Amino acid sequence: MATTIDVLGIAQPRLRLPDGYVLAADDTRTRNGEPVQVERYQQTPAINWFGPHITLVWGSDGRLVSFNDFSVTSQKPLPKPAEARQIAVNTFQTLDATYAAGLQYMRTDHLVRQFMNAKGTMVDIPVWWVKFAHVNGSYNWVSVGAGGQIVEVERESLWSYTGSRRATEEWNYDDWVLARMGQGPQPSAPAALA
């Protein structure tokens, strides 16, 4: 079982916290100049960098800006790309129908996300990364994993064309956070500068 996440009072059945996960960090940060709340859930209260975790980034108005589930393990197959696209569209419509009306589909790519299990082995999470442009100039996506499970949701991500990399802070990626803290190397493009 898992706990369904509520966004602005509306249950999001595709966005879940696994049973046994606890809040390990809850920090106020800045994203695109906006104060945001960054929550990290894991199986232990002590931060386990690169281990299985879920990160949620909440906008100052309570909207969900980012969701990442780096804990997914499943033997189910990926859905077909067209099904993944429909899941992505439905996810944005359920999260914020008004915002979703400004989205335009761009493309679907096959990507792999990862986390490190308790044995120190990297676990691959294959996804369909379904990308959209928004009339506000941002990029937005939903990554759909095995069995149609949502692995990532990201909205309002800005791009630096001069830097050829993301301009929006990446509080949802451990390598970026560690670099921001001065405890790891600067991520390569297209990741944002930390």
Secondary structure as UniProt FT lines:
FT   STRAND          2..7
FT   TURN            8..9
FT   STRAND          10..18
FT   TURN            19..20
FT   STRAND          22..31
FT   TURN            32..33
FT   STRAND          34..42
FT   TURN            49..50
FT   STRAND          53..58
FT   TURN            60..61
FT   STRAND          64..70
FT   HELIX           81..95
FT   HELIX           97..100
FT   TURN            101..102
FT   STRAND          103..116
FT   TURN            118..119
FT   STRAND          122..134
FT   TURN            135..136
FT   STRAND          139..144
FT   HELIX           146..148
FT   STRAND          150..157
FT   STRAND          159..160
FT   TURN            161..164
FT   STRAND          165..166
FT   TURN            171..172
FT   HELIX           174..180
FT   TURN            181..182
FT   TURN            189..190
//
